[in-house]
Amino acid sequence: MNVTENLSMKKVWRHTLVWGLIGIWLLMVTALPLAAQQPQTPEVPPIWLDFDMENIPEPKVVETGYLYDFANNTFFQNVKQAFDFPRTLRAIRRRPKPAYNVNSVGEVPDSSWFTNRNGQQGRMSLAALKQGPNTGSGPVAGELTVMKAKSIGITPGFWIRDSAGVTYILKFDPINHPELATAAEVISTKLLYAIGYNVPENYLFRLDRSRLKISEKATYTDELGKKQAMTEADLDHILAKVHRQEDGVYRCVASKLLTGKPKGGFFFHGTRPDDPNDLIPHEHRRDLRGLRVFAAWLEHNDIRAGNTLDMYVSEGGRNFIRHYLIDFGSTLGSDSVFPNVPIVGYEYQVDGKEAVKSLVTLGIYERPWLNPEREPDFSPQVGRYGARFFNPRKWKPNFPLVAFENMTLADAIWAAHIVESFSDEQIRAVVEMGEYRRSADADYVFETLCRRRDLIVNSYLRSLWKPKRQVTR
């Protein structure tokens, strides 16, 4: 073969290679979009029950409180997580670690933490939504025996036992804000149960003072933290701090004691060392990461270990821990004893990033919540709960939680699909359970829940490729 023929062959091979690569590229460009449109059959059949309910020895009680929750999540966990270099690197590269408790179709199986209800299992009936976790109708007629009470802080309350022998915790509205906390507690209980979480049986109840009888063994903890035998005067002292209706009756929430033995709250990071069933670090559970979306929807800013509870239960011949969310008086526009303050949802109670922005700009940067134009419509019965400036991607609870900080887009999409599953009719039915006396208040809560639902859907589902810029709140 001469030189000319050799060069011609090289040219042919070069052209063949180039056009071959171009053909492969064209095939990929046309085939990939078509493949993306085809439903993917999972290689592994999806698991719908994560059976973490094996028999275990009785665990110890985990003690926690607000100050510990605040310091642990605001300071200690931030430092600890910063030294987790693989996590820090993933955060910088915006590639957080995926959630562990997910099946092959991206859903969360039922477990001792979560049960699929509205959404995955279809829409619940209106009757089932209104019933929620409740198995009865609250305290029965007859005498109510006061077992113990507290007047510590600004959220007084007491424990009663009805004539059927069932024990309830009574929670009241603040004296100047009727319906504020009780409506929020009932509505949020129904919605969180429908989403899939374990919650207490919370009944809207009207208490007549004449039905109360103090047990001979009843104790009372006063403002100084001193426990003593309870008297009628102590009971009247508590009731003087809460709202009383014009007919003399006290509107309250009767929260039925959970079945089992309370073992303290759970944290949003790590695992419980004395629970062999608790194998997945809480910060990598999709049901706890996605809770950030649900908390934003309901303005559940006071979410922390102190408002959770692990119960050691006996079911099916086995003893294990079931994990509960409790205490929803600080949801919607309520902060339990007064309406939400303007900062709620915008910043953590100690928010270094926002402080740095103000410092670096020498005060020129205006924190969004300080702008009076962002103030939502305000009602003494509803509190501060708005949708006009709500941005689910920027919403913050009172302090950072590791599980919330680890939430990926996939976690948020999972949660947003569940939020999307609630129809207007369902939301209206749940709001009716709050029994607002003014129809304007019920209408406002209904409309705000619907608008925040739609904003969550638009943020995480409708705008995946072209996220819209939204103002905070």
N, C-alpha and C positions, 0 to 999 in steps of 0.2 A: 504494500500500500504506500503510495507516494504521499508527499507532504500535503498536497492540495486535498486529497481524499481524506486524510487524517483530520484536517481542519474542518472539512464539511461534516464529518461524523460528530465531531465535538459540538459543532453548531446545532446539529439535529438533536443531540442529547440535551443540550442546554435549553433549547426551545421546548422540548418535551417536558423537561423538569419544571420549567416556568409555568407552562400551560397546565401541567398536572397540579401544581400547587394552587394555581388560580381556580381550577375546577374543584379542588377539595375545599377551598375557602368559600366558594359559591354554594357548595353543598351544605356546609355548616351554617351559613347565613340563612339559607332557606329552610333547613331542616330543624334548627334549634327552636325557632318560634313555634313551629308546628308541634314539636315534641313537648314544648312547655304548655300547649293548650290541651294535650291529652292527659286524661286522669292517670295518675301514677298508682300502680298496684303495689302496695307495700310488700316487701319480701317477707316480712314477719307479720303474722296476724296480730291486730291490735289487742293489747291487754286492757280490759275495762275494770279490773279490780286489782289494786295493789294491796294485797292482804298483809297489812302491818298490824294485825290484831291477834298475834300469837300470845299465848299465856305467859305472863312475866311476873316476877316477884313484886311486891308492893314497893313503889319508889318513895323517896323522901319528899318532903314539902320544899319547894323552891321559894325562898323569900325574895321579894322585890318591892320596890316602891317608886314613887314618882322621881325623887331625887336621884336614885340609883339609875333609873331608866334614862333620865336626862343626861347625867354625867357619862354613863357608859356609851350611849349612842352618839352624843355630841362630841366627846373628846376621845375616850379610850379606844372605841372601835375605829374611829378615823385614823388614829395613829397606827393601830394594829394592821388595818387594811392597807395603809400606805407602805408598810414593810412587806406586804405580800407582793413581791416584785412581778411574778407572772400575771397577777391580777392587775397591777398598776400598768404593766406593758399592754395588756389587752385593752384597758380603758383608754390609753393614749391612742392605740390603733383602732379604737372603736369596734373591737371584736370581743365582747364579753363572753364568758363561758356559757354555753347553752344550759338550760335547766335539765335536771336529771330525771325528774318524775314525769316523763312524757312518753306516751306510747308511739307506735309506728305511724300514726296519722296525726301526730301533733297535739293530741288531747291529753287531759289530766285524768287518769283512772280514779275511780272511787277509792277512798281510803278512810283512815281514822281522822283525816284532816278535812276532806272535801268529798261531796257527793254531787254528781251531775244532776241538775234539776232543770231549770228553765234554760232553753237553748239546745244543749246536746240531746236531751230527751224530748224535745218538742216543747211547745209553750204549755205552761201549767194552766189549769182552769182558773177562772176568777175565784171560785170557791176555795180551791187549794191555796191560791195566793193569799187570800184573806186569812185563812186558817194558819198558814205558816207552820211553825214548829209546835203550835199549841195543841194539846190533847184534851183540853177541857174548856171552861169558860171563866177561870179565875177563882178567887176565894168564894166559897159557897155561903149561903145565908146563915145567919146566926152569930154567935159571939166570936170575936177575934182576940186571941190571947197574945199580948206583947211579950216576946221572949228576950229581946235585948235591943238597945238603941245606942246611937252616937250623936253627939253634937259637935264633933271635931270639925274644924274648917267651916266651909260654907255650903256643904252638901249634906245636911242632916237627913236621917232616915232611921227606920227600925224594922225589925224582923217580927212577923206575926205568924201564928198558927191558926188556921180556920177550924170550924167545927168538925171537918172531915179529917183533921190531923195533918193537913198539908201545910208546909212552911213556905212563906213568901217574904221577899224583901220589898218594902214599899219605898218608892222614890217619888219625889214631889216636884212641882214647878216652883221657880223662884217667885217670891212674893209679888213682884211688880210685873211679872211676865207670864200670865196664865197661858197654858198649852205649849209653851216654848219647848221645854225639855221632854214632856210626856209624849207629845205628838212626834217629835224627832225620834225618840226611842222606839216607839211602836212601828213607825214607817220604815226606819232603817233595819229593824229586826226582820220584818217581812221580806224586804228586798235582799238582804244578805243571805237569808235562808234560801230564797228562790235561786240566788246565784249559785249556792252550793255549800255554804259554810255551816258549821255547827254553831247554833246560837241558843240562848235560853228561851223559855216560854215567858213572854212578856205580855201582860194583860192590862188594858186600860181599865182602871177601877175607880169607883167613887166611894170614898170612905166617910162614913158617919161616925163622928167622935163617940157617940153613945154606945157603939158596938165594941169599943176597945176595953179590954180588961188586962191589967198588968199581972203577969205571973209572979208568984212568990219568989221565984229564982231569977227574975229578970234583972239584968245589969244595965248600967248606963255609963257611958264614957263621956265625961264633960270636956269643956274647951281646953282644960289643962292636961288632958290625957289620963285623968284619974278615973278608975273604974269603981263604981259603987252600986249599992242596991237602988233599983229604980223606983221612983215615986210618981204620983199623978202630976205633981208640979213639974217633974222632969219631962214628962210626956207633953204637957201644955207648952213648956219652953221650946220644944222641938217644933210643934205645930204653929207656934207664933212666928216662925221663921219662913214659913212656906205659904203659897197662895191658897186662899179660901174663897170658894165661890159665893155668890150672893145668897144662895139657899143654905149656906152654912156647911156644905159638903166639900170635902177635899178631893180634887182630882189627882190621881197618882198612877204610877205604873206598878203593878204587882208582879214582881219577877220571881217565878217559881224556882226553888232551889234545884240545882242540877242533880241528877241521879249519880251516885258514886261518892268517892272520897276526893275532895279537892287537893291537888298537889302543887299549887302555885301556877304562875303563868309560864308561857314559853317565850323564848327570845327569837328575834328575826335573824339570827346567825347561829352557827354551830349546831350541835345536837344535844339531846338530854343524856348525860352519861349513864344514868340508872334506868334507861329505857332501851332494852335490846332491840325493840322494833323501830326505834328512831335512828335509821341508818343514813338518811339523806341530809346533808347540811341544810339548814333552813334557808340560807341565802341562795341555795340552788333549787328550791322548790318553786315550780311555776305557780302553784296556787297561792304562795306567799308573795312572789314577785308581782304577779298580776293583780294582787290585792291593792297595789298602788293605784291602778286605774279605777277600781271600784270605790276606793276611799276618796279619790278625786271627785267621782260622780256624786257621792253623798256628802262631800266636805267632811269626811271623818278624819279631822286633823289630830285628834288625841289618840291615835293608834299607837300602842306600845305594849310591852310585856304586862304591865299592870292592868291592861284591859283585855287580857286573854286569860284562859284558865284550862289547865290540864286536869281531867277527871279520871280517876282510877275506877273503871267500871267493870261489872260482871255481866257478860253476855254470852249465851251459848256454851256455858260451862268454862269460859275462859275469862281471865282477868287481864286487862290491858288499859292503856291510856287513850282517851278520846280528847281531841283538842278543840277548844271552843274560843270564839270571839264573844266578848261580853261588854256591857256598858256602852250604850249608843246615845247617851244624853248629849254628847258633844258631836252631833252630826247636823246636817242641813244648816240652819242658821243659828243653832244653839251651841253655847259653851257650858251647858248644864245649869249654871246659876245666873247667867246673863247672856245677852246676845254675843255672837262672835265679835271680836275686835277686828278692826280693818286689816291688820297684818296677816290674818289667818289665810292660808293658801298661797300667799306670796313668798314668805320667807320662813326659815327655821327660827326658833326662838333665839338662837345664837347663830348667825349666818355670816361666816367669814367672807364669802365671796361678795355679798352685797356690801359689807362694810368696806372691803378693799376698793370696790367701785367708787364709793363715796369719797374715800381717802385719796385715791389716785387723781380723781377729777376735782379735788378740793371742794367738794360739796355741790359741784355743778350737776352731777348725776342725781336725778330725782327718783327715789324709790317709788315704784308704781302705786303702792298702797297709800302713799301720802297724798296722792292726787284726789281731791274731793269729787272730781267728775267720775271717778271709778266707783264711787259708793253705790252699791245696789239698792233697789227699793227696800225700804225698811219697815217692818211691822213688829210691834212688841211681841206678837204671838209667833212669828216666824224667825225673826232675827235677820242677820246679814247672810243672805244666800242668793247669789246672783249668777247669771250666765252670760251677760253682755261681754265681759272681759275675761271669761274663763278660757284658759289654755291648758288642756290636760297634760301636755308634755312638760309644762313648767310648774305644775302644781306641787306644793310641798306640804308635808305634815308638820307637826310642832318641832320635831327634830329628825335627823336622818336615820334611816333604818337600812342595814346592809342589804337585806333582801330587796328593798325598793331601789337602792342604788344599783343593784345588779340586774335590774329588769332590762331584758333585751327587747328588740322590736317584735320578735316572735312571741315573747311573753305578753306584750301589750296587745298584739293582734288577737291572741287567744282570748284575752279579757274583753277586748272591744267587741268581738263576735257575741259574747254573752250579753253585754250591755245592749247591743243592737237587737237581741232577741226579745226585749221587753217592748210590747206594743203600747200605744197610747192608752188603750182600754185597760191594759193590765196596770199601768202606772196610776191611772185614775182610780182604779179599784183599791190599790194599796194606800193611796193618799186619803181615801175616805175613812180608812181605819184610824187615822189620826184624830178624827172627830173635831175638826176646827169648827167653832161656832159661827165664824164669819166665812161665808162662801168665797169672799175675795182672797182670804188667806189660803184656803184649799186650792183655789184656781192658780194662785201664784206659785205655790209649791209644785203643783202638777206641771205647769208650764216650764218652770225652771228645770225640773228633772228631765223633761222631754228635750229641752234645748241643750242641756249639758250632755245628755245621751247622744244627740245628733252631732255635737262638737267632738265628742270622743270618737264616734264612727268616722267623721270626716277626717280627723287627725290621723288615725291609725289604719283605716281601711280604704277610704276614698282618695286619699292624697299620698299614697305610698311613694309615687314617682315624682310628684310635684307638690311637696309639702307646702302648705300655705303659711305665711307668716301671720301670727295672731298676737294680739296684745294679751299680756298676762291677766289672769283672773277669770 
